[in-house]
Each structure stands twice: as C-alpha cells, then as structure tokens.
Amino acid sequence: MYDLQFDATQQPTDHVVEDKGVKILIDRKSLLYLAGTELDFSDGLNGKGFQFKNPNASRTCGCGESFAV
C-alpha cells in the first residue's frame, strides 16, 4: 500500500528525489518496490487526485492504493 506523509527530518538512509522544488524522501526498503514509479496528479472527469504509475506492480486494486510485485 502506498503511504504518503509529511516528514520533518531526513534519515541518513533515506533516498531523496527532488522535482520542481519538492523533496520526496523514500526509505531504503520502500525504494526497492518504488524504483521507476511516477507520481501523477489528475483532475479530469474520471477522478481527481494522485495516481501512482509503478512499473514493478504485477497487479493493482481498483482504487489504485495497493499493489503486488
């Protein structure tokens, strides 16, 4: 399951991704499952919100929040 949270501190083992001034911290264990994942935002007619596009997922649920590798 994807879990996004605000984090006040960066751990030494965190992987940092920065895009357009936004820093995303990913813990070492999660990085294995998220490598190559894109985070997209949609506000179209089919729904609004963030969508994860994970090339490592072998299947996903209908809500887009959980996946299997």
PQR file with spaces between the fields and no chain letter, atoms N, CA, C, O and H, PARSE charges and radii, in Angstrom:
ATOM       1  N    MET     1       0.841   -1.178    0.000 -0.4000 1.5000
ATOM       2  CA   MET     1       0.000    0.000    0.000 -0.0000 2.0000
ATOM       3  C    MET     1       0.889    1.244    0.000  0.5500 1.7000
ATOM       4  O    MET     1       1.907    1.291    0.689 -0.5500 1.4000
ATOM       5  N    TYR     2       0.498    2.226   -0.765 -0.4000 1.5000
ATOM       6  CA   TYR     2       1.229    3.487   -0.792 -0.0000 2.0000
ATOM       7  C    TYR     2       0.838    4.319    0.425  0.5500 1.7000
ATOM       8  O    TYR     2      -0.335    4.370    0.795 -0.5500 1.4000
ATOM       9  H    TYR     2      -0.330    2.187   -1.324  0.4000 1.0000
ATOM      10  N    ASP     3       1.818    4.970    1.045 -0.4000 1.5000
ATOM      11  CA   ASP     3       1.560    5.786    2.229 -0.0000 2.0000
ATOM      12  C    ASP     3       2.404    7.052    2.135  0.5500 1.7000
ATOM      13  O    ASP     3       3.629    7.003    2.248 -0.5500 1.4000
ATOM      14  H    ASP     3       2.771    4.929    0.744  0.4000 1.0000
ATOM      15  N    LEU     4       1.743    8.177    1.928 -0.4000 1.5000
ATOM      16  CA   LEU     4       2.428    9.468    1.852 -0.0000 2.0000
ATOM      17  C    LEU     4       2.235   10.211    3.165  0.5500 1.7000
ATOM      18  O    LEU     4       1.129   10.266    3.703 -0.5500 1.4000
ATOM      19  H    LEU     4       0.748    8.217    1.837  0.4000 1.0000
ATOM      20  N    GLN     5       3.316   10.780    3.675 -0.4000 1.5000
ATOM      21  CA   GLN     5       3.257   11.546    4.914 -0.0000 2.0000
ATOM      22  C    GLN     5       4.226   12.712    4.818  0.5500 1.7000
ATOM      23  O    GLN     5       5.203   12.665    4.070 -0.5500 1.4000
ATOM      24  H    GLN     5       4.215   10.735    3.238  0.4000 1.0000
ATOM      25  N    PHE     6       3.946   13.755    5.581 -0.4000 1.5000
ATOM      26  CA   PHE     6       4.908   14.831    5.730 -0.0000 2.0000
ATOM      27  C    PHE     6       5.947   14.369    6.737  0.5500 1.7000
ATOM      28  O    PHE     6       5.609   13.735    7.737 -0.5500 1.4000
ATOM      29  H    PHE     6       3.152   13.793    6.188  0.4000 1.0000
ATOM      30  N    ASP     7       7.219   14.687    6.477 -0.4000 1.5000
ATOM      31  CA   ASP     7       8.298   14.260    7.356 -0.0000 2.0000
ATOM      32  C    ASP     7       9.156   15.466    7.706  0.5500 1.7000
ATOM      33  O    ASP     7       9.591   16.203    6.822 -0.5500 1.4000
ATOM      34  H    ASP     7       7.494   15.202    5.665  0.4000 1.0000
ATOM      35  N    ALA     8       9.394   15.662    8.977 -0.4000 1.5000
ATOM      36  CA   ALA     8      10.162   16.828    9.436 -0.0000 2.0000
ATOM      37  C    ALA     8      11.668   16.582    9.395  0.5500 1.7000
ATOM      38  O    ALA     8      12.446   17.533    9.326 -0.5500 1.4000
ATOM      39  H    ALA     8       9.041   15.063    9.696  0.4000 1.0000
ATOM      40  N    THR     9      12.082   15.326    9.438 -0.4000 1.5000
ATOM      41  CA   THR     9      13.514   15.026    9.458 -0.0000 2.0000
ATOM      42  C    THR     9      13.870   14.007    8.388  0.5500 1.7000
ATOM      43  O    THR     9      13.092   13.108    8.070 -0.5500 1.4000
ATOM      44  H    THR     9      11.449   14.554    9.494  0.4000 1.0000
ATOM      45  N    GLN    10      15.053   14.172    7.850 -0.4000 1.5000
ATOM      46  CA   GLN    10      15.576   13.247    6.853 -0.0000 2.0000
ATOM      47  C    GLN    10      16.532   12.288    7.544  0.5500 1.7000
ATOM      48  O    GLN    10      17.444   12.720    8.249 -0.5500 1.4000
ATOM      49  H    GLN    10      15.685   14.903    8.108  0.4000 1.0000
ATOM      50  N    GLN    11      16.330   10.994    7.348 -0.4000 1.5000
ATOM      51  CA   GLN    11      17.206    9.980    7.919 -0.0000 2.0000
ATOM      52  C    GLN    11      18.411    9.772    7.006  0.5500 1.7000
ATOM      53  O    GLN    11      18.308    9.978    5.797 -0.5500 1.4000
ATOM      54  H    GLN    11      15.589   10.644    6.775  0.4000 1.0000
ATOM      55  N    PRO    12      19.547    9.368    7.562 -0.5600 1.5000
ATOM      56  CA   PRO    12      20.747    9.155    6.735  0.2800 2.0000
ATOM      57  C    PRO    12      20.559    8.111    5.644  0.5500 1.7000
ATOM      58  O    PRO    12      21.239    8.158    4.619 -0.5500 1.4000
ATOM      59  N    THR    13      19.647    7.171    5.851 -0.4000 1.5000
ATOM      60  CA   THR    13      19.435    6.104    4.865 -0.0000 2.0000
ATOM      61  C    THR    13      18.337    6.430    3.859  0.5500 1.7000
ATOM      62  O    THR    13      18.075    5.627    2.963 -0.5500 1.4000
ATOM      63  H    THR    13      19.095    7.132    6.684  0.4000 1.0000
ATOM      64  N    ASP    14      17.686    7.593    3.982 -0.4000 1.5000
ATOM      65  CA   ASP    14      16.627    7.982    3.048 -0.0000 2.0000
ATOM      66  C    ASP    14      17.200    8.316    1.678  0.5500 1.7000
ATOM      67  O    ASP    14      18.264    8.924    1.567 -0.5500 1.4000
ATOM      68  H    ASP    14      17.899    8.245    4.709  0.4000 1.0000
ATOM      69  N    HIS    15      16.487    7.915    0.649 -0.4000 1.5000
ATOM      70  CA   HIS    15      16.807    8.307   -0.722 -0.0000 2.0000
ATOM      71  C    HIS    15      15.996    9.564   -1.018  0.5500 1.7000
ATOM      72  O    HIS    15      14.796    9.606   -0.743 -0.5500 1.4000
ATOM      73  H    HIS    15      15.622    7.421    0.740  0.4000 1.0000
ATOM      74  N    VAL    16      16.636   10.584   -1.573 -0.4000 1.5000
ATOM      75  CA   VAL    16      15.966   11.860   -1.813 -0.0000 2.0000
ATOM      76  C    VAL    16      15.754   12.054   -3.308  0.5500 1.7000
ATOM      77  O    VAL    16      16.691   11.947   -4.099 -0.5500 1.4000
ATOM      78  H    VAL    16      17.610   10.551   -1.796  0.4000 1.0000
ATOM      79  N    VAL    17      14.519   12.339   -3.684 -0.4000 1.5000
ATOM      80  CA   VAL    17      14.169   12.691   -5.056 -0.0000 2.0000
ATOM      81  C    VAL    17      13.599   14.099   -5.001  0.5500 1.7000
ATOM      82  O    VAL    17      12.710   14.380   -4.198 -0.5500 1.4000
ATOM      83  H    VAL    17      13.757   12.426   -3.041  0.4000 1.0000
ATOM      84  N    GLU    18      14.108   14.987   -5.853 -0.4000 1.5000
ATOM      85  CA   GLU    18      13.600   16.359   -5.871 -0.0000 2.0000
ATOM      86  C    GLU    18      13.167   16.712   -7.282  0.5500 1.7000
ATOM      87  O    GLU    18      13.895   16.489   -8.249 -0.5500 1.4000
ATOM      88  H    GLU    18      14.830   14.758   -6.506  0.4000 1.0000
ATOM      89  N    ASP    19      11.967   17.268   -7.381 -0.4000 1.5000
ATOM      90  CA   ASP    19      11.434   17.679   -8.669 -0.0000 2.0000
ATOM      91  C    ASP    19      10.648   18.969   -8.481  0.5500 1.7000
ATOM      92  O    ASP    19       9.727   19.029   -7.667 -0.5500 1.4000
ATOM      93  H    ASP    19      11.375   17.450   -6.596  0.4000 1.0000
ATOM      94  N    LYS    20      11.008   19.989   -9.228 -0.4000 1.5000
ATOM      95  CA   LYS    20      10.333   21.290   -9.183 -0.0000 2.0000
ATOM      96  C    LYS    20      10.251   21.851   -7.768  0.5500 1.7000
ATOM      97  O    LYS    20       9.237   22.429   -7.378 -0.5500 1.4000
ATOM      98  H    LYS    20      11.757   19.940   -9.890  0.4000 1.0000
ATOM      99  N    GLY    21      11.332   21.675   -7.000 -0.4000 1.5000
ATOM     100  CA   GLY    21      11.416   22.220   -5.656 -0.0000 2.0000
ATOM     101  C    GLY    21      10.775   21.384   -4.573  0.5500 1.7000
ATOM     102  O    GLY    21      10.792   21.777   -3.406 -0.5500 1.4000
ATOM     103  H    GLY    21      12.156   21.205   -7.317  0.4000 1.0000
ATOM     104  N    VAL    22      10.205   20.235   -4.926 -0.4000 1.5000
ATOM     105  CA   VAL    22       9.569   19.361   -3.936 -0.0000 2.0000
ATOM     106  C    VAL    22      10.491   18.178   -3.666  0.5500 1.7000
ATOM     107  O    VAL    22      10.882   17.460   -4.585 -0.5500 1.4000
ATOM     108  H    VAL    22      10.191   19.916   -5.874  0.4000 1.0000
ATOM     109  N    LYS    23      10.833   17.984   -2.393 -0.4000 1.5000
ATOM     110  CA   LYS    23      11.671   16.854   -1.995 -0.0000 2.0000
ATOM     111  C    LYS    23      10.784   15.699   -1.545  0.5500 1.7000
ATOM     112  O    LYS    23       9.833   15.880   -0.784 -0.5500 1.4000
ATOM     113  H    LYS    23      10.516   18.568   -1.646  0.4000 1.0000
ATOM     114  N    ILE    24      11.118   14.517   -2.030 -0.4000 1.5000
ATOM     115  CA   ILE    24      10.421   13.299   -1.618 -0.0000 2.0000
ATOM     116  C    ILE    24      11.467   12.378   -0.994  0.5500 1.7000
ATOM     117  O    ILE    24      12.480   12.060   -1.617 -0.5500 1.4000
ATOM     118  H    ILE    24      11.890   14.369   -2.648  0.4000 1.0000
ATOM     119  N    LEU    25      11.209   11.955    0.243 -0.4000 1.5000
ATOM     120  CA   LEU    25      12.104   11.049    0.951 -0.0000 2.0000
ATOM     121  C    LEU    25      11.543    9.641    0.867  0.5500 1.7000
ATOM     122  O    LEU    25      10.364    9.415    1.138 -0.5500 1.4000
ATOM     123  H    LEU    25      10.386   12.214    0.749  0.4000 1.0000
ATOM     124  N    ILE    26      12.396    8.695    0.490 -0.4000 1.5000
ATOM     125  CA   ILE    26      11.972    7.299    0.365 -0.0000 2.0000
ATOM     126  C    ILE    26      12.914    6.454    1.210  0.5500 1.7000
ATOM     127  O    ILE    26      14.132    6.507    1.038 -0.5500 1.4000
ATOM     128  H    ILE    26      13.354    8.879    0.270  0.4000 1.0000
ATOM     129  N    ASP    27      12.339    5.670    2.130 -0.4000 1.5000
ATOM     130  CA   ASP    27      13.195    4.818    2.955 -0.0000 2.0000
ATOM     131  C    ASP    27      13.789    3.699    2.100  0.5500 1.7000
ATOM     132  O    ASP    27      13.257    3.351    1.046 -0.5500 1.4000
ATOM     133  H    ASP    27      11.350    5.627    2.269  0.4000 1.0000
ATOM     134  N    ARG    28      14.891    3.153    2.573 -0.4000 1.5000
ATOM     135  CA   ARG    28      15.668    2.177    1.792 -0.0000 2.0000
ATOM     136  C    ARG    28      14.836    0.954    1.383  0.5500 1.7000
ATOM     137  O    ARG    28      14.938    0.503    0.242 -0.5500 1.4000
ATOM     138  H    ARG    28      15.324    3.437    3.429  0.4000 1.0000
ATOM     139  N    LYS    29      14.027    0.418    2.276 -0.4000 1.5000
ATOM     140  CA   LYS    29      13.233   -0.775    1.964 -0.0000 2.0000
ATOM     141  C    LYS    29      12.187   -0.484    0.885  0.5500 1.7000
ATOM     142  O    LYS    29      11.986   -1.297   -0.018 -0.5500 1.4000
ATOM     143  H    LYS    29      13.943    0.784    3.203  0.4000 1.0000
ATOM     144  N    SER    30      11.532    0.650    0.971 -0.4000 1.5000
ATOM     145  CA   SER    30      10.491    1.006    0.006 -0.0000 2.0000
ATOM     146  C    SER    30      11.056    1.300   -1.375  0.5500 1.7000
ATOM     147  O    SER    30      10.378    1.108   -2.385 -0.5500 1.4000
ATOM     148  H    SER    30      11.695    1.311    1.704  0.4000 1.0000
ATOM     149  N    LEU    31      12.298    1.765   -1.416 -0.4000 1.5000
ATOM     150  CA   LEU    31      12.919    2.111   -2.695 -0.0000 2.0000
ATOM     151  C    LEU    31      12.950    0.916   -3.644  0.5500 1.7000
ATOM     152  O    LEU    31      12.813    1.082   -4.856 -0.5500 1.4000
ATOM     153  H    LEU    31      12.849    1.921   -0.596  0.4000 1.0000
ATOM     154  N    LEU    32      13.128   -0.274   -3.103 -0.4000 1.5000
ATOM     155  CA   LEU    32      13.152   -1.484   -3.937 -0.0000 2.0000
ATOM     156  C    LEU    32      11.836   -1.688   -4.680  0.5500 1.7000
ATOM     157  O    LEU    32      11.827   -2.156   -5.819 -0.5500 1.4000
ATOM     158  H    LEU    32      13.240   -0.408   -2.118  0.4000 1.0000
ATOM     159  N    TYR    33      10.726   -1.337   -4.036 -0.4000 1.5000
ATOM     160  CA   TYR    33       9.405   -1.525   -4.634 -0.0000 2.0000
ATOM     161  C    TYR    33       8.974   -0.345   -5.498  0.5500 1.7000
ATOM     162  O    TYR    33       8.098   -0.486   -6.351 -0.5500 1.4000
ATOM     163  H    TYR    33      10.733   -0.958   -3.111  0.4000 1.0000
ATOM     164  N    LEU    34       9.583    0.815   -5.280 -0.4000 1.5000
ATOM     165  CA   LEU    34       9.139    2.035   -5.959 -0.0000 2.0000
ATOM     166  C    LEU    34      10.049    2.477   -7.104  0.5500 1.7000
ATOM     167  O    LEU    34       9.750    3.468   -7.769 -0.5500 1.4000
ATOM     168  H    LEU    34      10.294    0.930   -4.586  0.4000 1.0000
ATOM     169  N    ALA    35      11.139    1.774   -7.347 -0.4000 1.5000
ATOM     170  CA   ALA    35      12.069    2.163   -8.410 -0.0000 2.0000
ATOM     171  C    ALA    35      11.330    2.297   -9.738  0.5500 1.7000
ATOM     172  O    ALA    35      10.671    1.359  -10.186 -0.5500 1.4000
ATOM     173  H    ALA    35      11.381    0.969   -6.807  0.4000 1.0000
ATOM     174  N    GLY    36      11.441    3.449  -10.353 -0.4000 1.5000
ATOM     175  CA   GLY    36      10.808    3.698  -11.642 -0.0000 2.0000
ATOM     176  C    GLY    36       9.376    4.196  -11.550  0.5500 1.7000
ATOM     177  O    GLY    36       8.755    4.464  -12.579 -0.5500 1.4000
ATOM     178  H    GLY    36      11.977    4.211   -9.989  0.4000 1.0000
ATOM     179  N    THR    37       8.837    4.327  -10.350 -0.4000 1.5000
ATOM     180  CA   THR    37       7.452    4.759  -10.171 -0.0000 2.0000
ATOM     181  C    THR    37       7.295    6.248  -10.455  0.5500 1.7000
ATOM     182  O    THR    37       8.142    7.052  -10.067 -0.5500 1.4000
ATOM     183  H    THR    37       9.341    4.109   -9.514  0.4000 1.0000
ATOM     184  N    GLU    38       6.223    6.607  -11.126 -0.4000 1.5000
ATOM     185  CA   GLU    38       5.895    8.008  -11.390 -0.0000 2.0000
ATOM     186  C    GLU    38       4.655    8.379  -10.585  0.5500 1.7000
ATOM     187  O    GLU    38       3.704    7.602  -10.492 -0.5500 1.4000
ATOM     188  H    GLU    38       5.535    5.954  -11.442  0.4000 1.0000
ATOM     189  N    LEU    39       4.678    9.569  -10.008 -0.4000 1.5000
ATOM     190  CA   LEU    39       3.529   10.088   -9.273 -0.0000 2.0000
ATOM     191  C    LEU    39       2.900   11.164  -10.137  0.5500 1.7000
ATOM     192  O    LEU    39       3.547   12.150  -10.489 -0.5500 1.4000
ATOM     193  H    LEU    39       5.450   10.200  -10.083  0.4000 1.0000
ATOM     194  N    ASP    40       1.635   10.968  -10.474 -0.4000 1.5000
ATOM     195  CA   ASP    40       0.932   11.877  -11.372 -0.0000 2.0000
ATOM     196  C    ASP    40      -0.289   12.437  -10.654  0.5500 1.7000
ATOM     197  O    ASP    40      -0.846   11.790   -9.768 -0.5500 1.4000
ATOM     198  H    ASP    40       1.110   10.167  -10.188  0.4000 1.0000
ATOM     199  N    PHE    41      -0.699   13.630  -11.034 -0.4000 1.5000
ATOM     200  CA   PHE    41      -1.919   14.220  -10.490 -0.0000 2.0000
ATOM     201  C    PHE    41      -2.901   14.421  -11.624  0.5500 1.7000
ATOM     202  O    PHE    41      -2.552   14.970  -12.669 -0.5500 1.4000
ATOM     203  H    PHE    41      -0.246   14.156  -11.754  0.4000 1.0000
ATOM     204  N    SER    42      -4.123   13.978  -11.418 -0.4000 1.5000
ATOM     205  CA   SER    42      -5.161   14.101  -12.426 -0.0000 2.0000
ATOM     206  C    SER    42      -6.335   14.867  -11.851  0.5500 1.7000
ATOM     207  O    SER    42      -6.726   14.653  -10.704 -0.5500 1.4000
ATOM     208  H    SER    42      -4.406   13.532  -10.569  0.4000 1.0000
ATOM     209  N    ASP    43      -6.891   15.755  -12.647 -0.4000 1.5000
ATOM     210  CA   ASP    43      -8.121   16.427  -12.217 -0.0000 2.0000
ATOM     211  C    ASP    43      -9.150   16.376  -13.332  0.5500 1.7000
ATOM     212  O    ASP    43      -9.897   17.328  -13.555 -0.5500 1.4000
ATOM     213  H    ASP    43      -6.573   15.929  -13.579  0.4000 1.0000
ATOM     214  N    GLY    44      -9.174   15.250  -14.025 -0.4000 1.5000
ATOM     215  CA   GLY    44     -10.100   15.063  -15.135 -0.0000 2.0000
ATOM     216  C    GLY    44     -11.469   14.586  -14.690  0.5500 1.7000
ATOM     217  O    GLY    44     -11.763   14.536  -13.496 -0.5500 1.4000
ATOM     218  H    GLY    44      -8.567   14.476  -13.844  0.4000 1.0000
ATOM     219  N    LEU    45     -12.289   14.243  -15.640 -0.4000 1.5000
ATOM     220  CA   LEU    45     -13.652   13.809  -15.371 -0.0000 2.0000
ATOM     221  C    LEU    45     -13.716   12.449  -14.682  0.5500 1.7000
ATOM     222  O    LEU    45     -14.689   12.150  -13.990 -0.5500 1.4000
ATOM     223  H    LEU    45     -12.050   14.283  -16.610  0.4000 1.0000
ATOM     224  N    ASN    46     -12.689   11.626  -14.867 -0.4000 1.5000
ATOM     225  CA   ASN    46     -12.694   10.277  -14.278 -0.0000 2.0000
ATOM     226  C    ASN    46     -12.194   10.251  -12.849  0.5500 1.7000
ATOM     227  O    ASN    46     -12.053    9.172  -12.272 -0.5500 1.4000
ATOM     228  H    ASN    46     -11.898   11.868  -15.430  0.4000 1.0000
ATOM     229  N    GLY    47     -11.927   11.380  -12.271 -0.4000 1.5000
ATOM     230  CA   GLY    47     -11.472   11.417  -10.884 -0.0000 2.0000
ATOM     231  C    GLY    47     -10.326   12.388  -10.706  0.5500 1.7000
ATOM     232  O    GLY    47      -9.577   12.680  -11.638 -0.5500 1.4000
ATOM     233  H    GLY    47     -12.041   12.256  -12.739  0.4000 1.0000
ATOM     234  N    LYS    48     -10.210   12.877   -9.493 -0.4000 1.5000
ATOM     235  CA   LYS    48      -9.150   13.815   -9.163 -0.0000 2.0000
ATOM     236  C    LYS    48      -8.266   13.204   -8.093  0.5500 1.7000
ATOM     237  O    LYS    48      -8.734   12.472   -7.221 -0.5500 1.4000
ATOM     238  H    LYS    48     -10.818   12.640   -8.736  0.4000 1.0000
ATOM     239  N    GLY    49      -6.987   13.513   -8.172 -0.4000 1.5000
ATOM     240  CA   GLY    49      -6.078   13.065   -7.130 -0.0000 2.0000
ATOM     241  C    GLY    49      -4.787   12.530   -7.701  0.5500 1.7000
ATOM     242  O    GLY    49      -4.542   12.574   -8.906 -0.5500 1.4000
ATOM     243  H    GLY    49      -6.607   14.108   -8.880  0.4000 1.0000
ATOM     244  N    PHE    50      -3.965   12.021   -6.789 -0.4000 1.5000
ATOM     245  CA   PHE    50      -2.679   11.459   -7.177 -0.0000 2.0000
ATOM     246  C    PHE    50      -2.847   10.036   -7.664  0.5500 1.7000
ATOM     247  O    PHE    50      -3.685    9.282   -7.169 -0.5500 1.4000
ATOM     248  H    PHE    50      -4.164   11.985   -5.810  0.4000 1.0000
ATOM     249  N    GLN    51      -2.031    9.686   -8.645 -0.4000 1.5000
ATOM     250  CA   GLN    51      -2.056    8.338   -9.198 -0.0000 2.0000
ATOM     251  C    GLN    51      -0.614    7.847   -9.306  0.5500 1.7000
ATOM     252  O    GLN    51       0.250    8.554   -9.826 -0.5500 1.4000
ATOM     253  H    GLN    51      -1.350   10.299   -9.047  0.4000 1.0000
ATOM     254  N    PHE    52      -0.357    6.643   -8.816 -0.4000 1.5000
ATOM     255  CA   PHE    52       0.968    6.041   -8.907 -0.0000 2.0000
ATOM     256  C    PHE    52       1.031    5.173  -10.149  0.5500 1.7000
ATOM     257  O    PHE    52       0.144    4.354  -10.390 -0.5500 1.4000
ATOM     258  H    PHE    52      -1.059    6.069   -8.394  0.4000 1.0000
ATOM     259  N    LYS    53       2.079    5.355  -10.933 -0.4000 1.5000
ATOM     260  CA   LYS    53       2.323    4.508  -12.107 -0.0000 2.0000
ATOM     261  C    LYS    53       3.594    3.721  -11.809  0.5500 1.7000
ATOM     262  O    LYS    53       4.707    4.203  -12.021 -0.5500 1.4000
ATOM     263  H    LYS    53       2.799    6.021  -10.737  0.4000 1.0000
ATOM     264  N    ASN    54       3.404    2.490  -11.308 -0.4000 1.5000
ATOM     265  CA   ASN    54       4.510    1.661  -10.841 -0.0000 2.0000
ATOM     266  C    ASN    54       4.777    0.534  -11.831  0.5500 1.7000
ATOM     267  O    ASN    54       3.944   -0.360  -11.983 -0.5500 1.4000
ATOM     268  H    ASN    54       2.500    2.098  -11.136  0.4000 1.0000
ATOM     269  N    PRO    55       5.940    0.559  -12.516 -0.5600 1.5000
ATOM     270  CA   PRO    55       6.248   -0.493  -13.478  0.2800 2.0000
ATOM     271  C    PRO    55       6.562   -1.841  -12.812  0.5500 1.7000
ATOM     272  O    PRO    55       6.601   -2.867  -13.491 -0.5500 1.4000
ATOM     273  N    ASN    56       6.784   -1.848  -11.492 -0.4000 1.5000
ATOM     274  CA   ASN    56       7.098   -3.078  -10.770 -0.0000 2.0000
ATOM     275  C    ASN    56       5.858   -3.836  -10.324  0.5500 1.7000
ATOM     276  O    ASN    56       5.959   -4.992   -9.914 -0.5500 1.4000
ATOM     277  H    ASN    56       6.752   -1.014  -10.941  0.4000 1.0000
ATOM     278  N    ALA    57       4.689   -3.209  -10.395 -0.4000 1.5000
ATOM     279  CA   ALA    57       3.458   -3.829   -9.912 -0.0000 2.0000
ATOM     280  C    ALA    57       2.949   -4.862  -10.915  0.5500 1.7000
ATOM     281  O    ALA    57       2.741   -4.558  -12.089 -0.5500 1.4000
ATOM     282  H    ALA    57       4.606   -2.270  -10.728  0.4000 1.0000
ATOM     283  N    SER    58       2.754   -6.085  -10.429 -0.4000 1.5000
ATOM     284  CA   SER    58       2.226   -7.131  -11.306 -0.0000 2.0000
ATOM     285  C    SER    58       0.699   -7.044  -11.389  0.5500 1.7000
ATOM     286  O    SER    58       0.100   -7.464  -12.379 -0.5500 1.4000
ATOM     287  H    SER    58       2.923   -6.332   -9.474  0.4000 1.0000
ATOM     288  N    ARG    59       0.076   -6.493  -10.338 -0.4000 1.5000
ATOM     289  CA   ARG    59      -1.360   -6.233  -10.355 -0.0000 2.0000
ATOM     290  C    ARG    59      -1.671   -5.148   -9.336  0.5500 1.7000
ATOM     291  O    ARG    59      -0.934   -4.953   -8.370 -0.5500 1.4000
ATOM     292  H    ARG    59       0.563   -6.151   -9.534  0.4000 1.0000
ATOM     293  N    THR    60      -2.782   -4.443   -9.569 -0.4000 1.5000
ATOM     294  CA   THR    60      -3.199   -3.372   -8.675 -0.0000 2.0000
ATOM     295  C    THR    60      -4.671   -3.532   -8.350  0.5500 1.7000
ATOM     296  O    THR    60      -5.399   -4.250   -9.036 -0.5500 1.4000
ATOM     297  H    THR    60      -3.380   -4.601  -10.354  0.4000 1.0000
ATOM     298  N    CYS    61      -5.101   -2.854   -7.292 -0.4000 1.5000
ATOM     299  CA   CYS    61      -6.520   -2.876   -6.946 -0.0000 2.0000
ATOM     300  C    CYS    61      -7.234   -1.779   -7.731  0.5500 1.7000
ATOM     301  O    CYS    61      -6.585   -0.931   -8.344 -0.5500 1.4000
ATOM     302  H    CYS    61      -4.509   -2.271   -6.734  0.4000 1.0000
ATOM     303  N    GLY    62      -8.529   -1.790   -7.714 -0.4000 1.5000
ATOM     304  CA   GLY    62      -9.312   -0.794   -8.439 -0.0000 2.0000
ATOM     305  C    GLY    62      -9.156    0.612   -7.915  0.5500 1.7000
ATOM     306  O    GLY    62      -9.310    1.573   -8.669 -0.5500 1.4000
ATOM     307  H    GLY    62      -9.056   -2.479   -7.215  0.4000 1.0000
ATOM     308  N    CYS    63      -8.850    0.755   -6.627 -0.4000 1.5000
ATOM     309  CA   CYS    63      -8.723    2.096   -6.049 -0.0000 2.0000
ATOM     310  C    CYS    63      -7.352    2.694   -6.320  0.5500 1.7000
ATOM     311  O    CYS    63      -7.171    3.900   -6.147 -0.5500 1.4000
ATOM     312  H    CYS    63      -8.725   -0.026   -6.015  0.4000 1.0000
ATOM     313  N    GLY    64      -6.378    1.887   -6.740 -0.4000 1.5000
ATOM     314  CA   GLY    64      -5.051    2.404   -7.061 -0.0000 2.0000
ATOM     315  C    GLY    64      -4.163    2.621   -5.852  0.5500 1.7000
ATOM     316  O    GLY    64      -3.102    3.234   -5.973 -0.5500 1.4000
ATOM     317  H    GLY    64      -6.525    0.908   -6.880  0.4000 1.0000
ATOM     318  N    GLU    65      -4.570    2.133   -4.685 -0.4000 1.5000
ATOM     319  CA   GLU    65      -3.773    2.346   -3.482 -0.0000 2.0000
ATOM     320  C    GLU    65      -2.882    1.185   -3.114  0.5500 1.7000
ATOM     321  O    GLU    65      -1.873    1.385   -2.437 -0.5500 1.4000
ATOM     322  H    GLU    65      -5.431    1.635   -4.586  0.4000 1.0000
ATOM     323  N    SER    66      -3.213   -0.019   -3.530 -0.4000 1.5000
ATOM     324  CA   SER    66      -2.375   -1.157   -3.186 -0.0000 2.0000
ATOM     325  C    SER    66      -1.977   -1.904   -4.452  0.5500 1.7000
ATOM     326  O    SER    66      -2.614   -1.783   -5.498 -0.5500 1.4000
ATOM     327  H    SER    66      -4.033   -0.181   -4.080  0.4000 1.0000
ATOM     328  N    PHE    67      -0.887   -2.691   -4.323 -0.4000 1.5000
ATOM     329  CA   PHE    67      -0.338   -3.394   -5.479 -0.0000 2.0000
ATOM     330  C    PHE    67       0.422   -4.626   -5.019  0.5500 1.7000
ATOM     331  O    PHE    67       0.734   -4.770   -3.837 -0.5500 1.4000
ATOM     332  H    PHE    67      -0.369   -2.790   -3.473  0.4000 1.0000
ATOM     333  N    ALA    68       0.717   -5.513   -5.958 -0.4000 1.5000
ATOM     334  CA   ALA    68       1.518   -6.695   -5.693 -0.0000 2.0000
ATOM     335  C    ALA    68       2.692   -6.697   -6.658  0.5500 1.7000
ATOM     336  O    ALA    68       2.579   -6.236   -7.794 -0.5500 1.4000
ATOM     337  H    ALA    68       0.463   -5.397   -6.918  0.4000 1.0000
ATOM     338  N    VAL    69       3.825   -7.222   -6.193 -0.4000 1.5000
ATOM     339  CA   VAL    69       5.016   -7.317   -7.058 -0.0000 2.0000
ATOM     340  C    VAL    69       5.390   -8.760   -7.262  0.5500 1.7000
ATOM     341  O    VAL    69       6.362   -9.053   -7.958 -0.5500 1.4000
ATOM     342  H    VAL    69       3.918   -7.597   -5.270  0.4000 1.0000
